[in-house]
Amino acid sequence: MKYLGSKIIETERTKLRPTIESDLITLWKMLGDKELSKYYLVGKYNEDWEQEKKWQYKKLENALNMNVFQWTIVLKETGEVIGQICCQNIIDKPDNIRDLGWFIDRKYQGKGLGSEVSKAVVDYMFEEVEIDKIESSAAVINPASWKLFEKMNFNKTGKFINTKYTFLNEEVKCVCYEITRDEYINRKLLKKWYNITEKKKKKMKVSNIGLIGTKIKKLDEQFPVQDMLLQSGQIEQFGSGIYAYGHIPFLVKKNINDIIVKTLTKYDRSLINLPLLQPESIWISSGRLERYVSEDVMFRCITDKGKFCLAPTAEEAVVEFAKPRLNSYKNLPTTYFQIGEKYSKSMNATYIASDGKPKYYSMGCYGIGVSRTLAMVYENSLVKNEKMNFLV
């Protein structure tokens, strides 16, 4: 964790800066609004400013300390102080686990400003200050608050706490949320990738899709869809089990793949992309090299840089990937996902190898893309039914 303090943060409509003396009475009056503070303020509210300002000025002395993360929210357009946001430490927890809280003047609520400033602070705390985790809670009867946490991809912990707010007579049930730094950054990168992908989408004329007519005397009874796509020119066969995608099946596969990635990352699974070209040594260590070579599903490549192979599966590679990352029980549970042949087996999806025998497709190998797509449809349905975790 880096102690960088309450540095100035600018969003589209606001400026977040350390609290200064002129802010104090304005913020104190806001907190005195019982409707505004109904689900925010805990503890005593001093209605006498002369008494209250002694404590406020004492707190102001620490406003620029590097271990304080508290900002006054200023509206850029008018320079008006409209609220406060903080990411404070939690009693009995390490300093790198923090609680997020904010309040905004009622006349500026419902305009998306809470979302705007809280996202900016979370970005700062995770990406620059590098804290490990944010934990917080929201009153169940205050959907504006807990919906914002869910919008920022915070996880429900499954726990509830009862909180006694200052201006309410009874305790209120609150739902607990949390998110780790790794989770937040990974989800942010995925979202950025999806946004870039969407921007690149363009309309295309049907004439540019590449539809052609190829005569096939008899459809394959086992794979009729494959032959139909061959006939319409949407896939092109280069050899046994080696196909190229046309425009439509390529987009279908991509869209299905996007759904799977989005769904699995929502459940905290880690997307990885393992290399196809792998050193033979990891396969020798697993004892599986000769088997795959003898079955004619692995190509070997011997160079002056070493011995390599085009791997048909990813188990060996993911072990090497996980070793330096899973060095403590605290890293568990962890799930890496990449679609392997176990799913093509469950669908009996095969191709004919050079020896004339059927082989199962495996992601990351030279299988038929359409069958891979069907496998992913199958797997996506399993995810939606929440029946299976995806392991390599």
Summary of the structure (lengths in Angstrom):
residues: 392
radius of gyration: 28.3
end to end distance: 32.9
largest distance: 94.1
contacts: 1068
relative contact order: 0.08
helix: 38%
strand: 22%
